[in-house]
Amino acid sequence: MTFAFDIALVWLDLAGVFFFAVSGSLLAARKRFDILGSLLLASLVALGGGVIRDIILNTVPAAFTNPAYLVPPLLATVLVYFLFSSVQRFTSLLVLFDAGGLALFCITGTLKALSFGMNPYAAVLLGVATAVGGGLLRDITANEVPQLFNARELYALPAFSGAALTSLLWVSGLFNTGTAVLVAAVVFAFRVVAWRRYWYVPLAVRGWHRNGSDGGESRGGD
């Protein structure tokens, strides 16, 4: 890896950390956690996926070696504390920030795996694990149905798409800042549009149906 690549990867990672941290603090606010609980949940979702990634890569997690990784969760907690009372359409805002973190982490997880010499297929899997790991920990901790296993949500599929595109661009020598932005935009749009339009994949058994009306749920503010 070049020095410029390292710096770019860190900045992408930090941006993803911030987006996920805001989603954690927003969920903590909805659950009426105190400000310390908000900070802990923000840190868990923001850093969890990266820690999982780095442990699999057999390297010290970046969150434990670079103090900059501790800043986004703190900033997110403070922002939500002061701004949440004026925030409308809470669920939509949470999904938007979560989608932003998902879009960036599927890229950075895949890139770091590739830079450590993993084959493209394994790198895609690690990119997905990085993207969904923090959200899974967040939802379990907050006693929510994990988005990863929610039959009414597309969560892992956008991450798979972003990780696969990143790996393909890397192998073909076309990965650069412009294509990275494009991949992030595609993943973000995929996740948000799927949420808004109630897209989903088939259930585990053919012939099973989802309970309730697929289009009848309110996805407005809480």
MARBA-3410 file (N, C-alpha, C, O; in Angstrom, 1 decimal):
222
0.8,-1.2,0.0,0.0,0.0,0.0,0.9,1.2,0.0,1.9,1.3,0.7 ~ 0.5,2.2,-0.7,1.2,3.5,-0.7,0.7,4.4,0.4,-0.4,4.1,1.0 ~ 1.5,5.4,0.7,1.1,6.3,1.8,-0.2,7.0,1.5,-1.1,7.2,2.4 ~ -0.4,7.5,0.2,-1.6,8.1,-0.2,-2.8,7.2,0.0,-3.9,7.7,0.4 ~ -2.6,6.0,-0.4,-3.7,5.0,-0.3,-4.1,4.8,1.2,-5.3,4.8,1.5
-3.1,4.7,2.1,-3.4,4.6,3.5,-4.2,5.8,4.0,-5.2,5.6,4.8 ~ -3.8,7.0,3.6,-4.5,8.2,4.1,-5.9,8.2,3.6,-6.9,8.5,4.4 ~ -6.1,7.9,2.3,-7.5,7.9,1.7,-8.3,6.8,2.4,-9.5,7.1,2.7 ~ -7.8,5.7,2.7,-8.5,4.6,3.4,-9.0,5.0,4.8,-10.1,4.8,5.2 ~ -8.1,5.7,5.5,-8.4,6.2,6.8,-9.5,7.2,6.8,-10.5,7.1,7.6
-9.5,8.1,5.8,-10.5,9.2,5.8,-11.9,8.6,5.4,-12.9,9.0,5.9 ~ -11.9,7.6,4.5,-13.1,6.9,4.1,-13.7,6.2,5.3,-14.9,6.2,5.6 ~ -12.8,5.5,6.1,-13.1,4.8,7.2,-13.7,5.7,8.3,-14.8,5.4,8.9 ~ -13.1,6.9,8.5,-13.6,7.8,9.5,-15.0,8.4,9.1,-15.8,8.6,10.0 ~ -15.2,8.6,7.8,-16.5,9.1,7.4,-17.6,8.0,7.7,-18.6,8.4,8.1
-17.2,6.8,7.4,-18.2,5.7,7.7,-18.4,5.6,9.2,-19.6,5.3,9.6 ~ -17.4,5.7,10.0,-17.5,5.7,11.4,-18.5,6.8,11.9,-19.4,6.5,12.8 ~ -18.4,8.0,11.3,-19.3,9.0,11.8,-20.7,8.7,11.4,-21.6,8.9,12.2 ~ -21.0,8.3,10.2,-22.4,8.0,9.7,-23.0,6.9,10.6,-24.1,7.1,11.1 ~ -22.2,5.9,10.9,-22.8,4.8,11.7,-23.0,5.3,13.2,-23.9,4.9,13.8
-22.1,6.1,13.6,-22.2,6.6,15.0,-23.4,7.5,15.2,-24.1,7.3,16.2 ~ -23.8,8.3,14.2,-25.0,9.0,14.3,-26.2,8.1,14.3,-27.2,8.3,15.1 ~ -26.2,7.0,13.5,-27.3,6.1,13.6,-27.4,5.5,14.9,-28.6,5.2,15.4 ~ -26.3,5.2,15.6,-26.4,4.6,16.9,-26.9,5.6,17.9,-27.7,5.2,18.8 ~ -26.5,6.8,17.9,-27.0,7.8,18.8,-28.5,8.1,18.6,-29.2,8.3,19.6
-28.9,8.1,17.3,-30.3,8.3,17.1,-31.2,7.1,17.6,-32.2,7.4,18.2 ~ -30.7,5.9,17.5,-31.4,4.8,18.1,-31.4,4.9,19.6,-32.4,4.6,20.2 ~ -30.3,5.3,20.2,-30.3,5.5,21.6,-31.3,6.5,22.1,-31.9,6.4,23.1 ~ -31.4,7.6,21.3,-32.4,8.6,21.6,-33.8,8.1,21.6,-34.6,8.4,22.4 ~ -34.1,7.3,20.6,-35.4,6.7,20.4,-35.7,5.7,21.6,-36.8,5.6,22.1
-34.7,5.0,22.1,-34.8,4.1,23.2,-34.7,4.8,24.5,-34.9,4.2,25.6 ~ -34.6,6.2,24.5,-34.5,7.0,25.7,-33.3,6.5,26.6,-33.4,6.5,27.8 ~ -32.2,6.2,26.0,-30.9,6.0,26.7,-30.4,7.3,27.2,-30.7,8.4,26.7 ~ -29.6,7.3,28.3,-28.9,8.5,28.7,-27.7,8.8,27.8,-27.4,8.0,26.9 ~ -27.1,9.9,28.0,-26.0,10.4,27.0,-24.9,9.4,27.0,-24.2,9.3,26.0
-24.6,8.8,28.2,-23.5,7.8,28.2,-23.9,6.6,27.4,-23.0,6.0,26.6 ~ -25.1,6.1,27.5,-25.6,5.0,26.7,-25.6,5.3,25.2,-25.3,4.5,24.4 ~ -25.9,6.6,24.9,-25.8,7.0,23.5,-24.4,7.0,23.0,-24.2,6.5,21.8 ~ -23.4,7.4,23.8,-22.0,7.4,23.3,-21.6,5.9,23.2,-20.9,5.6,22.2 ~ -22.0,5.0,24.1,-21.5,3.6,24.0,-22.2,2.9,22.8,-21.5,2.2,22.1
-23.5,3.2,22.5,-24.1,2.6,21.3,-23.5,3.1,20.0,-23.3,2.4,19.1 ~ -23.2,4.5,20.0,-22.6,5.1,18.8,-21.2,4.4,18.6,-20.9,4.2,17.4 ~ -20.5,4.2,19.6,-19.1,3.7,19.5,-19.2,2.2,19.0,-18.4,1.7,18.2 ~ -20.2,1.5,19.5,-20.4,0.1,19.2,-20.7,-0.1,17.7,-20.0,-0.9,17.1 ~ -21.6,0.6,17.2,-22.0,0.5,15.8,-20.9,1.0,14.9,-20.6,0.5,13.8
-20.3,2.1,15.3,-19.3,2.8,14.5,-18.0,2.0,14.4,-17.3,2.0,13.3 ~ -17.6,1.4,15.4,-16.3,0.7,15.5,-16.3,-0.8,15.4,-15.3,-1.5,15.1 ~ -17.5,-1.4,15.6,-17.7,-2.8,15.7,-17.3,-3.5,14.4,-16.5,-4.5,14.4 ~ -17.8,-3.0,13.3,-17.4,-3.6,12.0,-16.0,-3.6,11.7,-15.4,-4.6,11.2 ~ -15.3,-2.5,11.9,-13.9,-2.4,11.7,-13.1,-3.3,12.6,-12.1,-3.8,12.2
-13.5,-3.4,13.9,-12.8,-4.3,14.8,-12.9,-5.7,14.3,-11.9,-6.5,14.3 ~ -14.1,-6.1,13.9,-14.3,-7.5,13.3,-13.4,-7.7,12.1,-12.7,-8.7,12.0 ~ -13.3,-6.7,11.2,-12.5,-6.8,10.0,-11.0,-7.0,10.4,-10.3,-7.9,9.9 ~ -10.5,-6.1,11.3,-9.1,-6.2,11.6,-8.7,-7.4,12.4,-7.6,-7.9,12.3 ~ -9.6,-7.9,13.2,-9.3,-9.2,13.9,-9.2,-10.3,12.9,-8.2,-11.2,13.1
-10.0,-10.4,12.0,-10.0,-11.4,10.9,-8.7,-11.3,10.1,-8.1,-12.3,9.7 ~ -8.2,-10.1,9.9,-7.0,-9.8,9.2,-5.7,-10.0,10.1,-4.6,-9.8,9.6 ~ -6.0,-10.3,11.3,-4.9,-10.6,12.3,-4.0,-9.3,12.5,-2.8,-9.4,12.5 ~ -4.7,-8.2,12.6,-3.9,-7.0,12.8,-4.6,-6.2,14.0,-5.8,-6.4,14.2 ~ -3.9,-5.4,14.7,-4.5,-4.6,15.8,-5.6,-3.7,15.2,-5.3,-2.9,14.3
-6.8,-3.7,15.8,-7.9,-2.9,15.2,-7.5,-1.4,15.2,-6.9,-0.9,16.1 ~ -7.8,-0.8,14.1,-7.4,0.6,13.9,-8.0,1.5,15.0,-7.4,2.5,15.4 ~ -9.2,1.1,15.5,-9.8,1.9,16.6,-9.0,2.0,17.8,-9.2,2.9,18.7 ~ -8.1,1.0,18.0,-7.2,0.9,19.2,-5.9,1.5,19.0,-5.1,1.7,20.0 ~ -5.5,1.9,17.8,-4.2,2.4,17.5,-4.3,3.9,17.0,-3.3,4.6,17.1
-5.4,4.3,16.5,-5.5,5.7,16.0,-6.6,6.4,16.8,-7.8,6.1,16.7 ~ -6.2,7.4,17.7,-7.2,8.1,18.5,-8.3,8.8,17.7,-9.4,9.1,18.2 ~ -8.0,9.1,16.4,-9.0,9.8,15.6,-10.3,9.0,15.5,-11.3,9.6,15.2 ~ -10.2,7.7,15.6,-11.4,6.9,15.5,-12.4,7.1,16.7,-13.6,6.8,16.6 ~ -11.9,7.7,17.7,-12.8,7.9,18.9,-13.5,9.2,18.8,-14.5,9.5,19.5
-13.1,10.1,17.9,-13.7,11.4,17.7,-15.1,11.4,17.1,-16.1,12.0,17.6 ~ -15.4,10.6,16.0,-16.7,10.6,15.4,-17.8,10.2,16.3,-18.9,10.8,16.3 ~ -17.7,9.1,17.1,-18.7,8.7,18.0,-19.0,9.8,19.1,-20.2,10.1,19.4 ~ -18.0,10.5,19.5,-18.2,11.6,20.5,-18.9,12.7,19.8,-19.9,13.3,20.4 ~ -18.5,13.1,18.6,-19.2,14.2,17.9,-20.6,13.8,17.6,-21.5,14.7,17.7
-20.9,12.6,17.2,-22.3,12.2,16.9,-23.1,12.3,18.1,-24.3,12.7,18.0 ~ -22.6,11.8,19.2,-23.4,11.9,20.5,-23.8,13.3,20.8,-24.9,13.6,21.2 ~ -22.8,14.2,20.7,-23.1,15.6,21.0,-24.1,16.2,20.1,-25.0,17.0,20.5 ~ -23.9,15.9,18.8,-24.9,16.5,17.8,-26.3,16.0,18.0,-27.2,16.8,18.0 ~ -26.5,14.7,18.3,-27.8,14.2,18.5,-28.4,14.8,19.8,-29.6,15.1,19.9
-27.5,15.0,20.8,-28.0,15.5,22.1,-28.6,16.9,21.9,-29.6,17.2,22.5 ~ -28.0,17.7,21.1,-28.4,19.1,20.9,-29.5,19.3,19.8,-30.3,20.2,19.9 ~ -29.5,18.4,18.8,-30.3,18.6,17.7,-31.5,17.7,17.6,-32.4,17.9,16.9 ~ -31.5,16.6,18.4,-32.6,15.6,18.3,-34.0,16.2,18.5,-34.9,15.7,17.9 ~ -34.1,17.1,19.4,-35.5,17.6,19.8,-36.1,18.3,18.6,-37.3,18.5,18.5
-35.3,18.8,17.6,-35.8,19.4,16.4,-35.8,18.5,15.2,-36.2,19.0,14.1 ~ -35.4,17.3,15.4,-35.4,16.3,14.2,-36.7,15.7,14.0,-37.4,15.3,14.9 ~ -37.2,15.8,12.8,-38.4,15.2,12.4,-38.1,13.9,11.6,-37.0,13.7,11.1 ~ -39.2,13.1,11.4,-39.0,11.8,10.6,-37.8,11.1,11.1,-36.9,10.8,10.3 ~ -37.8,10.7,12.3,-36.6,10.1,13.0,-36.2,8.8,12.2,-35.0,8.7,11.9
-37.1,7.9,11.9,-36.7,6.7,11.3,-36.0,6.9,9.9,-35.0,6.3,9.6 ~ -36.5,7.8,9.2,-35.9,8.2,7.9,-34.5,8.6,8.1,-33.6,8.2,7.3 ~ -34.3,9.5,9.1,-32.9,10.0,9.3,-32.0,8.9,9.7,-30.8,8.9,9.3 ~ -32.5,8.0,10.6,-31.6,6.9,11.0,-31.2,6.0,9.8,-30.1,5.6,9.7 ~ -32.2,5.7,8.9,-31.9,4.9,7.7,-30.9,5.6,6.8,-30.0,4.9,6.3
-31.0,6.9,6.7,-30.1,7.6,5.8,-28.6,7.5,6.3,-27.7,7.3,5.6 ~ -28.5,7.8,7.6,-27.1,7.7,8.2,-26.6,6.3,8.2,-25.4,6.1,7.9 ~ -27.5,5.3,8.4,-27.0,3.9,8.4,-26.6,3.5,7.0,-25.6,2.8,6.8 ~ -27.4,4.0,6.0,-27.0,3.7,4.6,-25.7,4.3,4.2,-24.9,3.7,3.5 ~ -25.4,5.5,4.7,-24.1,6.2,4.5,-23.0,5.3,5.0,-22.0,5.2,4.4
-23.1,4.9,6.3,-22.1,4.0,6.9,-21.9,2.7,6.1,-20.8,2.3,5.9 ~ -23.0,2.1,5.7,-23.0,0.9,5.0,-22.3,1.0,3.7,-21.4,0.2,3.3 ~ -22.5,2.1,3.0,-21.9,2.4,1.7,-20.4,2.6,1.8,-19.7,2.1,0.9 ~ -20.0,3.2,2.8,-18.5,3.5,3.0,-17.8,2.3,3.5,-16.7,2.0,3.1 ~ -18.4,1.6,4.5,-17.7,0.5,5.1,-17.6,-0.7,4.2,-16.6,-1.5,4.3
-18.5,-1.0,3.3,-18.4,-2.1,2.4,-17.2,-1.9,1.4,-16.6,-2.8,0.9 ~ -16.9,-0.6,1.2,-15.7,-0.2,0.3,-14.4,-0.4,1.1,-13.5,-1.0,0.7 ~ -14.4,0.2,2.3,-13.1,0.2,3.1,-12.8,-1.2,3.5,-11.6,-1.5,3.6 ~ -13.8,-1.9,3.9,-13.5,-3.3,4.4,-12.9,-4.2,3.2,-12.0,-4.9,3.5 ~ -13.5,-4.0,2.0,-13.0,-4.8,0.9,-11.6,-4.3,0.5,-10.7,-5.1,0.2
-11.4,-3.0,0.5,-10.1,-2.5,0.1,-9.0,-2.9,1.1,-7.9,-3.3,0.7 ~ -9.3,-2.9,2.4,-8.3,-3.3,3.4,-8.0,-4.8,3.2,-6.8,-5.2,3.4 ~ -9.0,-5.6,3.0,-8.8,-7.0,2.8,-7.9,-7.3,1.5,-7.0,-8.1,1.6 ~ -8.2,-6.6,0.5,-7.4,-6.7,-0.7,-5.9,-6.3,-0.5,-5.0,-6.9,-1.0 ~ -5.7,-5.2,0.2,-4.4,-4.7,0.5,-3.6,-5.6,1.4,-2.4,-5.6,1.4
-4.3,-6.5,2.1,-3.6,-7.5,3.0,-3.4,-8.8,2.2,-2.9,-9.8,2.8 ~ -3.7,-8.8,0.9,-3.4,-10.0,0.1,-4.5,-11.0,0.0,-4.3,-12.1,-0.5 ~ -5.7,-10.7,0.5,-6.8,-11.7,0.4,-7.3,-11.7,-1.0,-7.2,-10.7,-1.8 ~ -7.8,-12.9,-1.4,-8.3,-13.0,-2.8,-9.6,-12.2,-2.9,-10.2,-11.9,-1.9 ~ -10.0,-11.8,-4.1,-11.1,-10.9,-4.3,-12.4,-11.4,-3.7,-13.2,-10.7,-3.2
-12.6,-12.8,-3.8,-13.9,-13.3,-3.2,-13.9,-13.2,-1.7,-14.9,-12.8,-1.2 ~ -12.8,-13.5,-1.1,-12.8,-13.4,0.4,-12.8,-11.9,0.8,-13.4,-11.6,1.8 ~ -12.3,-11.1,0.0,-12.3,-9.6,0.3,-13.7,-9.1,0.3,-14.1,-8.3,1.1 ~ -14.5,-9.6,-0.7,-15.9,-9.2,-0.7,-16.7,-9.6,0.5,-17.4,-8.8,1.1 ~ -16.4,-10.9,1.0,-17.1,-11.3,2.2,-16.7,-10.5,3.4,-17.5,-10.2,4.3
-15.4,-10.1,3.5,-14.9,-9.3,4.6,-15.5,-7.9,4.5,-15.8,-7.3,5.5 ~ -15.6,-7.4,3.3,-16.2,-6.1,3.1,-17.7,-6.1,3.6,-18.1,-5.1,4.2 ~ -18.4,-7.1,3.3,-19.8,-7.2,3.8,-19.8,-7.3,5.3,-20.6,-6.7,6.0 ~ -18.9,-8.1,5.9,-18.9,-8.3,7.3,-18.6,-7.0,8.0,-19.1,-6.6,9.1 ~ -17.7,-6.2,7.4,-17.4,-4.9,7.9,-18.6,-4.0,7.9,-18.8,-3.2,8.9
-19.3,-4.0,6.8,-20.5,-3.1,6.6,-21.6,-3.4,7.5,-22.3,-2.5,8.1 ~ -21.9,-4.7,7.7,-23.1,-5.1,8.5,-22.8,-5.4,10.0,-23.7,-5.5,10.8 ~ -21.5,-5.6,10.3,-21.2,-6.1,11.6,-21.6,-5.1,12.7,-22.2,-5.5,13.7 ~ -21.3,-3.8,12.5,-21.6,-2.8,13.5,-23.1,-2.6,13.7,-23.6,-2.5,14.8 ~ -23.8,-2.6,12.6,-25.3,-2.5,12.7,-25.9,-3.6,13.4,-26.9,-3.5,14.1
-25.4,-4.8,13.2,-25.9,-6.0,13.9,-25.7,-5.9,15.4,-26.6,-6.2,16.2 ~ -24.5,-5.5,15.8,-24.2,-5.3,17.2,-25.1,-4.2,17.8,-25.6,-4.3,18.9 ~ -25.3,-3.1,17.1,-26.2,-2.0,17.5,-27.6,-2.5,17.8,-28.1,-2.2,18.9 ~ -28.2,-3.2,16.8,-29.6,-3.6,17.0,-29.8,-4.6,18.1,-30.7,-4.5,18.8 ~ -28.8,-5.5,18.2,-28.9,-6.5,19.3,-28.8,-5.9,20.6,-29.6,-6.2,21.5
-27.9,-5.0,20.8,-27.7,-4.3,22.1,-28.9,-3.4,22.4,-29.3,-3.4,23.6 ~ -29.5,-2.8,21.4,-30.7,-2.0,21.7,-32.0,-2.8,21.7,-33.1,-2.2,21.7 ~ -31.9,-4.1,21.7,-33.1,-5.0,21.7,-34.0,-4.7,20.5,-35.2,-4.7,20.7 ~ -33.4,-4.5,19.3,-34.2,-4.3,18.1,-34.0,-5.6,17.2,-33.0,-6.3,17.3 ~ -34.9,-5.8,16.3,-34.7,-6.9,15.3,-33.6,-6.4,14.4,-33.8,-5.4,13.7
-32.5,-7.1,14.3,-31.4,-6.7,13.5,-31.8,-6.4,12.0,-32.5,-7.3,11.4 ~ -31.4,-5.3,11.4,-31.8,-5.0,10.1,-31.3,-6.1,9.1,-31.9,-6.4,8.1 ~ -30.2,-6.7,9.5,-29.6,-7.8,8.7,-30.6,-9.0,8.5,-30.5,-9.6,7.5 ~ -31.4,-9.2,9.5,-32.3,-10.4,9.5,-33.8,-10.0,9.4,-34.7,-10.8,9.5 ~ -34.0,-8.7,9.1,-35.4,-8.2,8.9,-35.9,-8.6,7.5,-35.3,-8.2,6.5
-37.0,-9.4,7.5,-37.5,-9.9,6.2,-38.1,-8.8,5.4,-38.3,-9.0,4.2 ~ -38.3,-7.6,5.9,-38.9,-6.5,5.2,-37.8,-5.5,4.7,-38.1,-4.5,4.2 ~ -36.5,-5.8,4.9,-35.5,-4.9,4.6,-34.4,-5.6,3.7,-34.2,-6.8,3.7 ~ -33.8,-4.8,2.8,-32.6,-5.2,2.1,-31.4,-4.5,2.7,-31.3,-3.3,2.7 ~ -30.6,-5.3,3.4,-29.5,-4.7,4.1,-28.1,-5.3,3.6,-27.2,-4.5,3.3
-28.0,-6.6,3.6,-26.8,-7.2,3.2,-26.6,-7.1,1.7,-25.5,-7.0,1.2 ~ -27.7,-7.1,0.9,-27.6,-7.1,-0.5,-26.9,-5.9,-1.1,-26.0,-6.0,-1.9 ~ -27.3,-4.7,-0.6,-26.5,-3.5,-1.0,-25.1,-3.5,-0.7,-24.2,-3.1,-1.4 ~ -24.7,-4.1,0.5,-23.3,-4.2,0.9,-22.6,-5.2,0.0,-21.5,-4.9,-0.3 ~ -23.2,-6.3,-0.3,-22.6,-7.2,-1.2,-22.3,-6.6,-2.6,-21.3,-6.8,-3.2
-23.3,-5.8,-3.0,-23.1,-5.1,-4.3,-21.9,-4.2,-4.3,-21.1,-4.1,-5.2 ~ -21.8,-3.4,-3.2,-20.7,-2.4,-3.1,-19.4,-3.1,-3.0,-18.4,-2.7,-3.6 ~ -19.3,-4.2,-2.2,-18.1,-4.9,-2.0,-17.7,-5.6,-3.3,-16.5,-5.6,-3.6 ~ -18.6,-6.1,-4.0,-18.3,-6.8,-5.3,-17.8,-5.8,-6.3,-16.9,-6.1,-7.1 ~ -18.5,-4.7,-6.4,-18.0,-3.6,-7.4,-16.6,-3.1,-7.0,-15.8,-2.9,-7.9
-16.4,-2.9,-5.7,-15.0,-2.5,-5.3,-14.0,-3.5,-5.7,-12.9,-3.1,-6.2 ~ -14.2,-4.8,-5.4,-13.3,-5.8,-5.8,-13.0,-5.9,-7.3,-11.9,-6.0,-7.7 ~ -14.1,-5.8,-8.0,-14.0,-5.9,-9.5,-13.2,-4.7,-10.0,-12.3,-4.9,-10.9 ~ -13.5,-3.5,-9.5,-12.7,-2.3,-10.0,-11.3,-2.4,-9.6,-10.4,-2.0,-10.4 ~ -11.0,-2.9,-8.4,-9.6,-3.1,-8.0,-8.8,-4.1,-8.9,-7.7,-3.8,-9.3
-9.4,-5.2,-9.1,-8.8,-6.2,-9.9,-8.5,-5.8,-11.4,-7.5,-6.1,-12.0 ~ -9.5,-5.0,-11.9,-9.4,-4.5,-13.2,-8.5,-3.2,-13.3,-8.3,-2.7,-14.4 ~ -8.1,-2.7,-12.2,-7.2,-1.5,-12.2,-7.9,-0.2,-12.4,-7.3,0.8,-12.8 ~ -9.2,-0.2,-12.2,-10.1,1.0,-12.5,-10.5,1.7,-11.2,-11.2,2.6,-11.2 ~ -10.0,1.1,-10.0,-10.5,1.8,-8.8,-9.7,3.1,-8.5,-8.4,3.1,-8.6
-10.4,4.1,-8.3,-9.8,5.4,-8.0,-10.8,6.2,-7.2,-11.9,5.7,-6.8 ~ -10.5,7.5,-6.9,-11.4,8.3,-6.1,-12.8,8.4,-6.7,-13.8,8.3,-6.1 ~ -12.8,8.6,-8.0,-14.1,8.8,-8.7,-14.9,7.6,-8.7,-16.1,7.7,-8.4 ~ -14.3,6.4,-9.0,-15.1,5.2,-9.0,-15.5,4.8,-7.5,-16.6,4.2,-7.3 ~ -14.7,5.2,-6.5,-15.1,4.9,-5.1,-16.4,5.7,-4.8,-17.3,5.2,-4.1
-16.4,7.0,-5.2,-17.6,7.8,-4.9,-18.8,7.2,-5.6,-19.9,7.2,-5.1 ~ -18.6,6.8,-6.9,-19.7,6.2,-7.6,-20.2,4.9,-6.9,-21.5,4.8,-6.8 ~ -19.3,4.1,-6.5,-19.8,2.9,-5.8,-20.5,3.2,-4.5,-21.6,2.6,-4.2 ~ -20.0,4.2,-3.7,-20.7,4.6,-2.5,-22.1,5.1,-2.8,-23.0,4.8,-2.1 ~ -22.2,5.9,-3.9,-23.5,6.5,-4.2,-24.5,5.4,-4.7,-25.7,5.4,-4.3
-24.0,4.4,-5.4,-24.9,3.3,-5.8,-25.4,2.5,-4.6,-26.6,2.2,-4.5 ~ -24.5,2.2,-3.7,-24.9,1.4,-2.5,-25.9,2.2,-1.6,-26.9,1.7,-1.2 ~ -25.6,3.5,-1.4,-26.5,4.3,-0.7,-27.8,4.4,-1.3,-28.9,4.3,-0.6 ~ -27.9,4.7,-2.6,-29.2,4.7,-3.3,-29.9,3.4,-3.3,-31.1,3.4,-3.1 ~ -29.2,2.3,-3.5,-29.8,1.0,-3.4,-30.5,0.7,-2.1,-31.6,0.3,-2.0
-29.8,1.0,-1.0,-30.3,0.8,0.3,-31.5,1.7,0.6,-32.5,1.2,1.1 ~ -31.4,3.0,0.3,-32.5,3.9,0.6,-33.8,3.6,-0.3,-34.9,3.6,0.2 ~ -33.5,3.4,-1.6,-34.7,3.2,-2.5,-35.3,1.9,-2.1,-36.6,1.8,-2.1 ~ -34.6,0.8,-1.8,-35.1,-0.4,-1.4,-36.0,-0.3,-0.1,-37.1,-0.9,0.0 ~ -35.5,0.6,0.8,-36.3,0.8,2.0,-37.6,1.6,1.7,-38.6,1.3,2.3
-37.5,2.6,0.9,-38.6,3.4,0.6,-39.7,2.6,-0.2,-40.9,2.8,0.0 ~ -39.3,1.7,-1.1,-40.2,1.0,-2.0,-40.5,-0.4,-1.5,-41.2,-1.1,-2.3 ~ -40.0,-0.7,-0.3,-40.4,-2.0,0.3,-39.9,-3.2,-0.6,-40.6,-4.2,-0.7 ~ -38.7,-3.1,-1.1,-38.1,-4.2,-1.8,-37.6,-5.2,-0.8,-37.2,-4.9,0.3 ~ -37.7,-6.5,-1.2,-37.2,-7.5,-0.3,-36.9,-8.8,-1.1,-37.2,-8.9,-2.3
-36.1,-9.7,-0.5,-35.8,-11.0,-1.2,-36.8,-12.0,-0.7,-37.4,-11.8,0.4 ~ -37.0,-13.1,-1.4,-37.9,-14.2,-1.0,-37.6,-14.7,0.4,-36.4,-14.7,0.8 ~ -38.6,-15.2,1.1,-38.4,-15.8,2.4,-37.7,-17.2,2.2,-37.5,-17.7,1.1 ~ -37.3,-17.8,3.3,-36.5,-19.0,3.3,-37.2,-20.2,2.7,-36.5,-21.1,2.1 ~ -38.5,-20.2,2.7,-39.3,-21.3,2.2,-40.3,-20.8,1.1,-41.0,-19.8,1.4
-40.3,-21.4,0.0,-41.3,-20.9,-1.1,-42.7,-21.1,-0.6,-43.1,-22.2,-0.1 ~ -43.5,-20.1,-0.9,-44.9,-20.2,-0.5,-45.2,-19.6,0.8,-46.4,-19.3,1.1 ~ -44.2,-19.3,1.7,-44.4,-18.5,2.9,-44.7,-17.0,2.5,-44.2,-16.5,1.5 ~ -45.5,-16.4,3.4,-45.8,-15.0,3.1,-45.5,-14.2,4.4,-45.6,-14.7,5.5 ~ -45.2,-12.9,4.2,-44.9,-12.0,5.3,-46.2,-11.7,6.0,-47.2,-11.5,5.3
-46.1,-11.5,7.3,-47.3,-11.1,8.0,-47.6,-9.7,7.8,-46.7,-8.9,7.7 ~ -48.9,-9.3,7.7,-49.3,-7.9,7.5,-49.1,-7.5,6.1,-48.8,-8.2,5.2 ~ -49.3,-6.2,5.9,-49.2,-5.6,4.6,-47.9,-5.1,4.3,-47.4,-4.3,5.1 ~ -47.2,-5.5,3.2,-45.9,-5.1,2.9,-45.8,-3.6,2.8,-44.8,-2.9,3.1 ~ -46.8,-3.0,2.2,-46.8,-1.6,2.0,-47.5,-0.7,3.0,-47.6,0.5,2.9
-48.0,-1.4,4.1,-48.8,-0.7,5.0,-48.1,-0.1,6.2,-48.7,0.6,7.0 ~ -46.8,-0.4,6.4,-46.1,0.1,7.5,-45.7,1.6,7.4,-45.5,2.0,6.3 ~ -45.8,2.3,8.5,-45.4,3.7,8.4,-43.9,3.8,8.6,-43.3,3.2,9.5 ~ -43.3,4.5,7.7,-41.9,4.7,7.8,-41.5,6.2,8.0,-40.6,6.7,7.5 ~ -42.4,6.8,8.7,-42.2,8.2,9.0,-41.5,8.4,10.3,-40.8,7.5,10.8
-41.7,9.5,10.9,-41.0,9.8,12.2,-41.7,9.1,13.3,-42.8,8.7,13.3 ~ -40.9,8.9,14.4,-41.4,8.2,15.6,-41.9,9.2,16.6,-42.3,8.9,17.7
END
